[in-house]
Amino acid sequence: MSNKMYKSTALWDKWIQENNELVNKWKQQEVGESALSSDQNQRRRWWSSEFYKLLRKIQGLPPLADMQLELSVVYNACLYSIALSEVSEAELLLTQATERVLQATGDDPMASDSPVFWRKVLKSVETTALNSCVLYIFCLQWAIWLANCRLKTIQELQEELSSLFETLSAGAGDDMRYSAAAGKSSDAPLLVMDPRRLHELLQICTFMVQGAERLNEGQSSEALTDLQAASSLPAPRTLVAYSHLLSGSCLAQMSRPQMALQCFRKALETDSRCVCALYQSMLIYRQLGNRQAEIQALRLLHSTLMLPSATETVVADTLLLSPPLLLRSQSMSSLLSVPSALTVLHSLALKCLLHGRVSDSVEHYLDLLAALHSEHQYGVKTENTDSHVHAEVPSLPRLPELYLEAGTALLMAQRPVDCVALCDEVISTTLEMLPEKVVLEEPEERGEAKTGAVWKEGEEEVVMLLWTGAAYLLQGHCHTHVKDWKQAVTHYTRCINLLVKVYFKKKGFQPQIPSTDMVNEQRKDLCILQRLKGLSLAGRGISFTQTDQLKEALRDLQLSLQAFPECVGAGLWYGEVLWRLGRKQEAAACWEKTWSITTQSTVEIVPVYLQEPQSGPLLDSSELRHRLQELGPTQSTWRGTKEECPITY
């Protein structure tokens, strides 16, 4: 008997030594190397494997009354599993370990829900030497619940978690196993992470996740209470920054944008890598209509995202569990989400274009297109691959649309040749895929087709057609810019010929070419189709005026107004043609009607390449008004567009 006890003791000592050597080696390597080294996960996987091997040796024996070694190795192995996001493996290991604890204490294992099961485990060891070790692995179970977003389970065990804090703070079972210096021997099994530090991390992360959930439910005041509780706890710099970020989000929801901006600024001052604070600041500036600040925030956000460590969270110590592992709820992910660097660069380019910074816009668009064609610079990062990127953030438009936007910027920068080249790229890609005829059907009553999205699945043919038509439209604008009226007419005509391939079919009727009365908010594809048709007809009509083909100009400009009644350029030039034909009263009425049109700003809604062109032949409204004054009082003789000339192609 004594010989068996001696062998058992010798094995125990050997396994303790093996555990401690692993812990000490890990501390030496982890402290001495960068937390961002590329092989971090590979190294942690090796440590995890070693602890699992040791645990299998120990669990080869029946559970004993003294299970400190086994539970210490379980603690170490589970920490690595959770750190590697292998949460299910860690939970299975904890379940097996706690069942062995119940066997060792003489209690029968039970199958029940987590709160009841853990209450029984904690009660069974309450007065034994295993109490501290079980509390340590109870912390790991807490971490698993948090990683799996099981807040209700955590709330059900709130009393036990509170007593856990008190016990750990009082130093129960304080054998200093977690603070043994590297290289020093110890008779007790060492732990790779101080359970008290783990508890502090879990506590602040729990408060933050609860705050995020309440914020998502619109309970801003309650969320702020949780975040204030979190801010009072010791925490890594990353989490302090997150607490400022979430507080700012609460204040933004409470319509206090200036206070929200202060919180976002504190988050950045605390941790310069908190790019989500930059993103949220940009959204606040956009909401406030502060265009200059919005563009500056976008520029700073893009440059920050381009830094190698911009989207990687660093905790400047040897913590195995980093905050992102514990902040994986949908609400937290949404609040911490940021677009990719390319998406931000696109937003920056588009904002500069929409608000008059044309040269900056051209530079950004060219950088964007170069990046998209450069695997060396971006590789897989052309998509949203960051763990903090969420589906709610904007996504990058498709490549033909980017080409059209960039072409518009180049045209506005008076670089028509470059614009034509980009449009040729779009046309060469899409033209061969265009069908002879496209029929759009009326959406179903259930509303699933009334999403308003232009690029819906099943309408790819329409998308291709609209892109090709827009490319021809831009090329027409380019030729009007250089006063090549013949080529302008040719390209506008190509656009028009494409658009007449689209038919709209109402239930019970034959397909027909769409008209203005068919357009509504639920069919944005038809809205864009009519706008494109109106702009191309207007462009061709204006080109005809430059070659004194007034009859053709009158026809096209009138058709343009039928397709797109809000087209200011078409209205003014239609009046100009009437004036040249001697129909001055009608011209005057047409101009007055055009000036009276009040439409909502479409700068942020309509694709930028479908805005009315700012180059080419333009009429001076002040000069037109001067003509009206010379003409004297006029009687409204405007009869509307439909009476003048029916639509023919």
LUMNUKOL-344306 format. One record per residue (C-alpha): residue in three letters; x, y, z; residue number from 1. Coordinates in steps of 0.2 Angstrom, whole numbers. Each point is the difference from the previous one (the first is absolute). Layout:
BEGIN
- ALA, X, Y, Z, NUM
...
***
This chain:
BEGIN
- MET, 0, 0, 0, 1
- SER, 14, 12, 5, 2
- ASN, 9, -4, -16, 3
- LYS, -16, 5, -11, 4
- MET, -1, 16, 10, 5
- TYR, 18, 4, -3, 6
- LYS, -2, -3, -19, 7
- SER, -16, 11, 0, 8
- THR, 9, 14, 10, 9
- ALA, 15, -2, -12, 10
- LEU, -12, 2, -15, 11
- TRP, -8, 15, 8, 12
- ASP, 16, 8, 2, 13
- LYS, 5, -3, -17, 14
- TRP, -16, 7, -8, 15
- ILE, 1, 15, 11, 16
- GLN, 18, 3, -6, 17
- GLU, -6, -3, -18, 18
- ASN, -14, 13, 2, 19
- ASN, 11, 13, 8, 20
- GLU, 13, -2, -13, 21
- LEU, -13, 3, -14, 22
- VAL, -6, 16, 10, 23
- ASN, 17, 7, 3, 24
- LYS, 5, -3, -18, 25
- TRP, -16, 8, -7, 26
- LYS, 3, 15, 11, 27
- GLN, 18, 2, -6, 28
- GLN, -5, 0, -18, 29
- GLU, -16, 9, 1, 30
- VAL, 7, 15, 10, 31
- GLY, 15, 1, -11, 32
- GLU, -9, 0, -17, 33
- SER, -12, 11, -9, 34
- ALA, -18, -3, 3, 35
- LEU, -3, 2, -18, 36
- SER, 13, -12, -7, 37
- SER, -7, -10, -15, 38
- ASP, 2, -17, 8, 39
- GLN, -9, 4, 17, 40
- ASN, -14, -12, -3, 41
- GLN, 11, -13, -6, 42
- ARG, 11, 1, 16, 43
- ARG, -16, 1, 11, 44
- ARG, -6, -16, -9, 45
- TRP, 16, -9, 5, 46
- TRP, -2, 5, 18, 47
- SER, -18, -5, 0, 48
- SER, 5, -17, -7, 49
- GLU, 13, -2, 14, 50
- PHE, -12, 4, 14, 51
- TYR, -13, -12, -8, 52
- LYS, 13, -14, -1, 53
- LEU, 4, 3, 19, 54
- LEU, -18, 0, 4, 55
- ARG, -4, -17, -8, 56
- LYS, 14, -8, 10, 57
- ILE, -7, 7, 16, 58
- GLN, -18, -5, -4, 59
- GLY, 6, -17, -3, 60
- LEU, -2, -2, 19, 61
- PRO, -16, 0, 9, 62
- PRO, -5, 17, 7, 63
- LEU, 8, 2, 17, 64
- ALA, -5, 11, 15, 65
- ASP, 15, 11, -4, 66
- MET, -4, 6, -18, 67
- GLN, 10, 16, 1, 68
- LEU, 13, -5, -13, 69
- GLU, -14, -7, -12, 70
- LEU, -10, 16, 1, 71
- SER, 15, 11, -2, 72
- VAL, 4, -9, -16, 73
- VAL, -18, 1, -5, 74
- TYR, 1, 19, 3, 75
- ASN, 16, 2, -10, 76
- ALA, -6, -11, -15, 77
- CYS, -18, 9, 0, 78
- LEU, 8, 17, -1, 79
- TYR, 10, -5, -15, 80
- SER, -16, -7, -8, 81
- ILE, -10, 16, 3, 82
- ALA, 15, 10, -6, 83
- LEU, -1, -10, -16, 84
- SER, -19, 3, -2, 85
- GLU, -2, -19, 3, 86
- VAL, -14, 4, 12, 87
- SER, -10, -16, -2, 88
- GLU, 16, -11, 4, 89
- ALA, 3, 10, 16, 90
- GLU, -18, -1, 6, 91
- LEU, 1, -19, -3, 92
- LEU, 16, -1, 10, 93
- LEU, -8, 10, 14, 94
- THR, -15, -11, 1, 95
- GLN, 11, -16, 1, 96
- ALA, 10, 8, 14, 97
- THR, -15, 6, 10, 98
- GLU, -7, -18, -1, 99
- ARG, 16, -7, 7, 100
- VAL, -1, 13, 14, 101
- LEU, -17, -6, 5, 102
- GLN, 6, -18, -1, 103
- ALA, 15, 5, 12, 104
- THR, -11, 8, 12, 105
- GLY, -12, -15, 0, 106
- ASP, -14, 9, -9, 107
- ASP, -9, -8, -15, 108
- PRO, 3, 9, -17, 109
- MET, -16, 8, -6, 110
- ALA, -7, 5, -17, 111
- SER, -8, 17, 2, 112
- ASP, 0, 18, -6, 113
- SER, 16, 10, 3, 114
- PRO, -6, 10, 15, 115
- VAL, -6, -15, 10, 116
- PHE, 15, -10, -4, 117
- TRP, 13, 13, 5, 118
- ARG, -9, 4, 16, 119
- LYS, 1, -18, 5, 120
- VAL, 19, -1, -5, 121
- LEU, 4, 16, 10, 122
- LYS, -10, -6, 15, 123
- SER, 9, -17, 0, 124
- VAL, 17, 7, 2, 125
- GLU, -5, 15, 11, 126
- THR, 9, -6, 15, 127
- THR, 14, -10, -9, 128
- ALA, 18, 3, -6, 129
- LEU, -7, 0, -18, 130
- ASN, -10, 15, 3, 131
- SER, 12, 13, -8, 132
- CYS, 4, -12, -15, 133
- VAL, -18, -2, -4, 134
- LEU, -3, 19, 2, 135
- TYR, 14, 2, -13, 136
- ILE, -8, -11, -13, 137
- PHE, -17, 8, 4, 138
- CYS, 8, 16, -6, 139
- LEU, 4, -9, -16, 140
- GLN, -18, -6, -2, 141
- TRP, -5, 18, 2, 142
- ALA, 12, 5, -14, 143
- ILE, -8, -14, -11, 144
- TRP, -18, 7, 4, 145
- LEU, 6, 17, -5, 146
- ALA, 9, -5, -16, 147
- ASN, -17, -9, -4, 148
- CYS, -10, 15, 4, 149
- ARG, -10, -9, 14, 150
- LEU, -4, 15, 10, 151
- LYS, -15, -7, 8, 152
- THR, 10, -15, 7, 153
- ILE, 12, 13, 7, 154
- GLN, -14, 10, 8, 155
- GLU, -7, -16, 8, 156
- LEU, 16, -3, 9, 157
- GLN, 3, 18, 5, 158
- GLU, 0, -5, 18, 159
- GLU, 13, -13, -2, 160
- LEU, 11, 11, -11, 161
- SER, -1, 14, 13, 162
- SER, 6, -12, 14, 163
- LEU, 14, -6, -13, 164
- PHE, 6, 18, 0, 165
- GLU, 0, 1, 19, 166
- THR, 9, -17, 2, 167
- LEU, 14, 4, -13, 168
- SER, 2, 18, 8, 169
- ALA, 2, -8, 17, 170
- GLY, 14, -11, -7, 171
- ALA, -9, -17, 3, 172
- GLY, 13, -14, -3, 173
- ASP, 13, 13, -3, 174
- ASP, 15, -11, -4, 175
- MET, 7, 13, -12, 176
- ARG, 0, -13, -14, 177
- TYR, -4, 12, -13, 178
- SER, 14, 12, 5, 179
- ALA, 15, -11, 0, 180
- ALA, 14, 7, -9, 181
- ALA, 6, -8, -16, 182
- GLY, 14, -12, 4, 183
- LYS, -4, -3, 18, 184
- SER, -6, -17, 6, 185
- SER, -16, -2, 10, 186
- ASP, -8, -15, 9, 187
- ALA, -17, 6, -6, 188
- PRO, -6, 0, -18, 189
- LEU, 1, 17, -8, 190
- LEU, -13, 9, -10, 191
- VAL, 3, 9, -17, 192
- MET, -11, 14, 5, 193
- ASP, -5, 8, 17, 194
- PRO, -18, -4, 3, 195
- ARG, -3, 16, 9, 196
- ARG, 6, 9, -16, 197
- LEU, -12, -11, -10, 198
- HIS, -14, 4, 11, 199
- GLU, 3, 19, -2, 200
- LEU, 0, -2, -19, 201
- LEU, -16, -10, 0, 202
- GLN, -8, 12, 12, 203
- ILE, 3, 15, -11, 204
- CYS, -4, -9, -16, 205
- THR, -17, -6, 7, 206
- PHE, -4, 18, 5, 207
- MET, 4, 5, -18, 208
- VAL, -10, -13, -9, 209
- GLN, -15, 3, 11, 210
- GLY, 2, 19, -4, 211
- ALA, 1, -4, -18, 212
- GLU, -16, -11, 0, 213
- ARG, -10, 13, 10, 214
- LEU, 7, 14, -13, 215
- ASN, -6, -12, -14, 216
- GLU, -17, 0, 8, 217
- GLY, -1, 19, 2, 218
- GLN, 3, 0, 19, 219
- SER, 14, 13, -1, 220
- SER, -1, 6, 18, 221
- GLU, 1, -18, 7, 222
- ALA, 14, -4, -12, 223
- LEU, 10, 16, 6, 224
- THR, -2, -7, 18, 225
- ASP, 8, -17, -5, 226
- LEU, 14, 9, -9, 227
- GLN, 3, 12, 15, 228
- ALA, 2, -16, 11, 229
- ALA, 12, -7, -13, 230
- SER, 10, 16, 0, 231
- SER, 3, -1, 18, 232
- LEU, 9, -17, -1, 233
- PRO, 19, -3, -4, 234
- ALA, 1, -5, -18, 235
- PRO, 12, 0, -15, 236
- ARG, 1, 15, -11, 237
- THR, -10, -7, -14, 238
- LEU, -15, -3, 12, 239
- VAL, 1, 17, 7, 240
- ALA, 0, 7, -18, 241
- TYR, -15, -11, -4, 242
- SER, -9, 6, 16, 243
- HIS, 2, 18, -7, 244
- LEU, -6, -6, -17, 245
- LEU, -16, -8, 7, 246
- SER, -4, 15, 11, 247
- GLY, 1, 11, -16, 248
- SER, -12, -11, -9, 249
- CYS, -12, 1, 14, 250
- LEU, 1, 19, 0, 251
- ALA, -2, 0, -19, 252
- GLN, -16, -10, 2, 253
- MET, -6, 13, 13, 254
- SER, 3, 14, -13, 255
- ARG, 15, 7, 9, 256
- PRO, 12, 0, -15, 257
- GLN, 13, 12, 7, 258
- MET, 2, -10, 16, 259
- ALA, 1, -16, -10, 260
- LEU, 14, 8, -10, 261
- GLN, 9, 4, 16, 262
- CYS, -1, -19, 5, 263
- PHE, 6, -5, -17, 264
- ARG, 15, 12, 2, 265
- LYS, 4, -8, 17, 266
- ALA, -1, -17, -7, 267
- LEU, 13, 5, -13, 268
- GLU, 11, 8, 13, 269
- THR, 0, -15, 10, 270
- ASP, 4, -12, -14, 271
- SER, 5, 7, -17, 272
- ARG, -5, -17, -8, 273
- CYS, -19, 2, 5, 274
- VAL, -5, 3, -19, 275
- CYS, -18, -3, 4, 276
- ALA, 0, 16, 10, 277
- LEU, 7, 9, -15, 278
- TYR, -14, -8, -11, 279
- GLN, -14, 5, 13, 280
- SER, 7, 18, 0, 281
- MET, -1, 1, -19, 282
- LEU, -19, -6, 1, 283
- ILE, -3, 14, 13, 284
- TYR, 7, 13, -11, 285
- ARG, -10, -7, -15, 286
- GLN, -16, 1, 11, 287
- LEU, 5, 18, 5, 288
- GLY, 3, 5, -19, 289
- ASN, 18, 5, 4, 290
- ARG, 7, -5, -17, 291
- GLN, 17, 6, 3, 292
- ALA, 2, -9, 17, 293
- GLU, -8, -16, -8, 294
- ILE, 13, 0, -14, 295
- GLN, 14, 3, 12, 296
- ALA, -6, -14, 11, 297
- LEU, -1, -12, -16, 298
- ARG, 18, 5, -5, 299
- LEU, 6, -3, 18, 300
- LEU, -10, -17, 1, 301
- HIS, 8, -6, -17, 302
- SER, 18, 4, 5, 303
- THR, -3, -8, 17, 304
- LEU, -7, -16, -8, 305
- MET, 15, -1, -12, 306
- LEU, 11, -2, 15, 307
- PRO, 5, -19, 3, 308
- SER, -7, -1, 17, 309
- ALA, -15, 11, -2, 310
- THR, -13, -14, 1, 311
- GLU, 9, -11, 13, 312
- THR, -3, 2, 18, 313
- VAL, 15, -1, 11, 314
- VAL, 0, -2, 19, 315
- ALA, 17, 5, 6, 316
- ASP, 4, -15, 12, 317
- THR, -1, -18, 1, 318
- LEU, -19, -2, 0, 319
- LEU, -5, -15, -10, 320
- LEU, -18, 6, -2, 321
- SER, -1, 16, -10, 322
- PRO, -16, 11, 1, 323
- PRO, -7, -5, -18, 324
- LEU, -1, -18, 6, 325
- LEU, -13, 5, 13, 326
- LEU, -9, 14, -9, 327
- ARG, -8, -10, -14, 328
- SER, -18, 4, 2, 329
- GLN, -9, 7, -15, 330
- SER, -3, 16, 8, 331
- MET, 18, 2, 5, 332
- SER, 6, -5, -18, 333
- SER, -12, 13, -7, 334
- LEU, 7, 14, 11, 335
- LEU, 18, -5, -3, 336
- SER, -2, -2, -19, 337
- VAL, 10, 10, -12, 338
- PRO, 1, -1, -19, 339
- SER, 15, -6, -10, 340
- ALA, 13, 12, -5, 341
- LEU, -5, -1, -18, 342
- THR, -18, 4, 5, 343
- VAL, 5, 15, 10, 344
- LEU, 11, 6, -15, 345
- HIS, -15, -2, -11, 346
- SER, -11, 10, 12, 347
- LEU, 14, 14, 1, 348
- ALA, 1, 1, -19, 349
- LEU, -19, 1, -2, 350
- LYS, -2, 13, 13, 351
- CYS, 14, 11, -7, 352
- LEU, -9, -2, -17, 353
- LEU, -17, 5, 6, 354
- HIS, 6, 15, 10, 355
- GLY, 11, 8, -13, 356
- ARG, 17, -7, 4, 357
- VAL, 3, -7, -17, 358
- SER, 19, -1, -1, 359
- ASP, 0, -9, 17, 360
- SER, -14, -12, -6, 361
- VAL, 10, -4, -16, 362
- GLU, 15, -4, 10, 363
- HIS, -10, -11, 12, 364
- TYR, -9, -9, -14, 365
- LEU, 16, -4, -9, 366
- ASP, 8, -7, 16, 367
- LEU, -15, -10, 3, 368
- LEU, 0, -8, -18, 369
- ALA, 19, -3, 1, 370
- ALA, -3, -9, 17, 371
- LEU, -13, -11, -7, 372
- HIS, 12, -5, -13, 373
- SER, 14, -3, 11, 374
- GLU, 1, -16, 10, 375
- HIS, 17, 5, 6, 376
- GLN, -7, 14, 10, 377
- TYR, -17, -6, 6, 378
- GLY, -1, -19, -3, 379
- VAL, -15, -7, 9, 380
- LYS, -3, 17, 9, 381
- THR, -11, 6, -15, 382
- GLU, -14, -8, 10, 383
- ASN, -6, 3, 17, 384
- THR, 10, -13, 9, 385
- ASP, 3, 8, 17, 386
- SER, -8, -8, 15, 387
- HIS, -8, 16, 4, 388
- VAL, -8, 3, -17, 389
- HIS, -19, -3, 1, 390
- ALA, -13, -2, -14, 391
- GLU, -7, 17, 5, 392
- VAL, 14, 10, -6, 393
- PRO, 1, 6, -18, 394
- SER, 7, -11, -13, 395
- LEU, 10, 4, -16, 396
- PRO, -10, 3, -16, 397
- ARG, 3, -12, -15, 398
- LEU, 15, 4, -11, 399
- PRO, -10, 7, -15, 400
- GLU, -9, 12, 11, 401
- LEU, 17, 6, 7, 402
- TYR, 6, 2, -17, 403
- LEU, -15, 11, -4, 404
- GLU, 2, 10, 16, 405
- ALA, 19, 3, -4, 406
- GLY, -5, 4, -18, 407
- THR, -12, 14, 6, 408
- ALA, 14, 7, 12, 409
- LEU, 12, 0, -15, 410
- LEU, -12, 9, -11, 411
- MET, -3, 13, 13, 412
- ALA, 18, 2, 2, 413
- GLN, 0, 4, -19, 414
- ARG, 9, -16, -5, 415
- PRO, -13, -7, -13, 416
- VAL, 13, -11, -8, 417
- ASP, 3, -10, 16, 418
- CYS, -19, 0, 3, 419
- VAL, -3, -8, -17, 420
- ALA, 14, -13, 3, 421
- LEU, -9, -6, 17, 422
- CYS, -17, 0, -9, 423
- ASP, 8, -11, -14, 424
- GLU, 5, -12, 14, 425
- VAL, -18, -1, 6, 426
- ILE, -7, -2, -17, 427
- SER, 12, -14, -5, 428
- THR, -4, -10, 16, 429
- THR, -19, 2, -1, 430
- LEU, -5, 2, -18, 431
- GLU, 1, -18, -6, 432
- MET, -11, -6, 15, 433
- LEU, -14, 11, -5, 434
- PRO, -16, -8, -5, 435
- GLU, -11, 5, -15, 436
- LYS, -15, 4, 11, 437
- VAL, -2, 2, 19, 438
- VAL, -18, -1, 8, 439
- LEU, -2, 6, 18, 440
- GLU, -16, -7, 8, 441
- GLU, -11, 8, 13, 442
- PRO, 5, -5, 17, 443
- GLU, -10, -12, 11, 444
- GLU, -12, 7, 12, 445
- ARG, 9, -8, 15, 446
- GLY, 13, 13, -3, 447
- GLU, 15, -10, -1, 448
- ALA, 5, 7, -16, 449
- LYS, -4, 18, 6, 450
- THR, 17, 2, 9, 451
- GLY, 5, 15, -11, 452
- ALA, 17, -8, -4, 453
- VAL, 6, 3, -17, 454
- TRP, 13, -14, 0, 455
- LYS, -12, -14, 5, 456
- GLU, 3, -18, -4, 457
- GLY, -10, -5, -16, 458
- GLU, 2, 18, -7, 459
- GLU, 19, -2, -5, 460
- GLU, -5, 3, -18, 461
- VAL, -7, 17, 4, 462
- VAL, 15, 4, 10, 463
- MET, 12, -4, -14, 464
- LEU, -11, 10, -12, 465
- LEU, -1, 15, 11, 466
- TRP, 19, 0, 3, 467
- THR, 3, -1, -19, 468
- GLY, -12, 14, -3, 469
- ALA, 8, 10, 13, 470
- ALA, 17, -2, -8, 471
- TYR, -7, 5, -17, 472
- LEU, -8, 15, 9, 473
- LEU, 16, 6, 8, 474
- GLN, 9, -2, -17, 475
- GLY, -13, 11, -7, 476
- HIS, 4, 13, 13, 477
- CYS, 18, -2, -4, 478
- HIS, -2, 4, -18, 479
- THR, -11, 15, 4, 480
- HIS, 14, 6, 11, 481
- VAL, 12, 1, -14, 482
- LYS, -14, 6, -12, 483
- ASP, 0, -16, -11, 484
- TRP, -19, 1, -3, 485
- LYS, -1, -14, -13, 486
- GLN, 9, -13, 12, 487
- ALA, -11, 7, 14, 488
- VAL, -16, -4, -9, 489
- THR, 7, -17, -5, 490
- HIS, 3, -5, 18, 491
- TYR, -16, 7, 7, 492
- THR, -9, -9, -13, 493
- ARG, 9, -16, 5, 494
- CYS, -7, 2, 17, 495
- ILE, -17, 4, -5, 496
- ASN, 0, -16, -12, 497
- LEU, 5, -10, 15, 498
- LEU, -14, 7, 12, 499
- VAL, -14, -4, -13, 500
- LYS, 4, -19, 3, 501
- VAL, -8, 1, 17, 502
- TYR, -18, -3, 2, 503
- PHE, -12, 0, 15, 504
- LYS, -14, -12, 2, 505
- LYS, -15, 3, 11, 506
- LYS, -11, -14, 5, 507
- GLY, -13, -4, -14, 508
- PHE, 9, 12, -13, 509
- GLN, 13, -3, -13, 510
- PRO, 18, 6, 3, 511
- GLN, 2, 19, -5, 512
- ILE, 14, 12, 1, 513
- PRO, 0, 8, 17, 514
- SER, -7, 18, 2, 515
- THR, 1, 13, 14, 516
- ASP, -17, -5, 7, 517
- MET, 7, -18, 3, 518
- VAL, 13, 7, 11, 519
- ASN, -2, -1, 19, 520
- GLU, 11, -1, 16, 521
- GLN, -1, -19, 0, 522
- ARG, 8, -2, -17, 523
- LYS, 16, 9, 1, 524
- ASP, 6, -9, -15, 525
- LEU, -13, 8, -11, 526
- CYS, 4, 17, 8, 527
- ILE, 18, -2, -5, 528
- LEU, -5, -6, -17, 529
- GLN, -11, 15, -3, 530
- ARG, 13, 12, 6, 531
- LEU, 13, -8, -11, 532
- LYS, -11, 1, -15, 533
- GLY, -4, 18, 4, 534
- LEU, 18, 5, 2, 535
- SER, 5, -8, -17, 536
- LEU, -14, 8, -9, 537
- ALA, 4, 17, 7, 538
- GLY, 18, -3, -4, 539
- ARG, -4, -4, -18, 540
- GLY, -12, 14, -2, 541
- ILE, 12, 13, 7, 542
- SER, 13, -7, -12, 543
- PHE, -12, 3, -14, 544
- THR, -3, 18, 5, 545
- GLN, 19, 3, -3, 546
- THR, -1, -6, -18, 547
- ASP, -17, 10, -3, 548
- GLN, -10, -16, -2, 549
- LEU, -14, 9, 10, 550
- LYS, -14, -12, -5, 551
- GLU, 10, -15, 6, 552
- ALA, 5, 9, 16, 553
- LEU, -18, 5, 3, 554
- ARG, -6, -18, -1, 555
- ASP, 14, -7, 11, 556
- LEU, -1, 13, 13, 557
- GLN, -19, -3, 1, 558
- LEU, 2, -18, 2, 559
- SER, 13, 3, 13, 560
- LEU, -12, 10, 11, 561
- GLN, -13, -14, -2, 562
- ALA, 12, -13, 6, 563
- PHE, 8, 11, 13, 564
- PRO, -11, 15, 4, 565
- GLU, 12, 7, 13, 566
- CYS, 14, 2, -12, 567
- VAL, 5, 18, 1, 568
- GLY, 12, 0, -14, 569
- ALA, -13, -7, -12, 570
- GLY, -13, 12, 6, 571
- LEU, 11, 15, -3, 572
- TRP, 6, -6, -17, 573
- TYR, -17, -4, -6, 574
- GLY, -5, 18, 4, 575
- GLU, 16, 6, -10, 576
- VAL, -5, -10, -15, 577
- LEU, -18, 7, 1, 578
- TRP, 7, 17, 1, 579
- ARG, 11, -2, -15, 580
- LEU, -15, -7, -10, 581
- GLY, -9, 17, 4, 582
- ARG, -12, -8, 13, 583
- LYS, 6, 12, 14, 584
- GLN, -16, -1, 10, 585
- GLU, 1, -19, 2, 586
- ALA, 19, 2, 3, 587
- ALA, -3, 12, 14, 588
- ALA, -14, -11, 8, 589
- CYS, 12, -15, -2, 590
- TRP, 14, 9, 9, 591
- GLU, -11, 6, 14, 592
- LYS, -7, -18, 2, 593
- THR, 18, -7, 1, 594
- TRP, 5, 13, 13, 595
- SER, -15, -4, 11, 596
- ILE, 4, -19, 1, 597
- THR, 5, -4, 18, 598
- THR, 7, -17, 2, 599
- GLN, 9, -8, 15, 600
- SER, 19, -1, -1, 601
- THR, 5, -15, -10, 602
- VAL, 19, 2, 4, 603
- GLU, 0, -14, 13, 604
- ILE, -13, -11, -8, 605
- VAL, 2, -1, -19, 606
- PRO, 17, -8, -6, 607
- VAL, 12, 14, -3, 608
- TYR, 2, -5, -18, 609
- LEU, -19, 4, -3, 610
- GLN, 1, 17, 7, 611
- GLU, -3, 14, -13, 612
- PRO, 17, 5, -9, 613
- GLN, 9, 16, 6, 614
- SER, 10, 0, -16, 615
- GLY, -4, 3, -18, 616
- PRO, -13, 14, -7, 617
- LEU, -8, 8, 15, 618
- LEU, -13, 14, 0, 619
- ASP, 2, 15, 11, 620
- SER, -16, 2, 10, 621
- SER, 3, 19, 3, 622
- GLU, 1, 3, -19, 623
- LEU, -16, -10, -2, 624
- ARG, -9, 11, 13, 625
- HIS, 7, 15, -9, 626
- ARG, -9, -6, -16, 627
- LEU, -16, -2, 10, 628
- GLN, 1, 18, 6, 629
- GLU, 2, 6, -17, 630
- LEU, -14, -10, -6, 631
- GLY, -12, 7, 13, 632
- PRO, -14, -8, 9, 633
- THR, -4, -17, -7, 634
- GLN, -15, -11, 0, 635
- SER, 3, -18, 4, 636
- THR, -2, -9, -16, 637
- TRP, 9, -16, 6, 638
- ARG, -10, -14, -6, 639
- GLY, 10, -14, 8, 640
- THR, 11, -13, -9, 641
- LYS, -13, -13, -5, 642
- GLU, -10, 11, -11, 643
- GLU, 15, 6, -10, 644
- CYS, 7, -16, -6, 645
- PRO, -4, -19, 3, 646
- ILE, 15, -11, 5, 647
- THR, 8, -8, -15, 648
- TYR, 16, -9, -2, 649
***
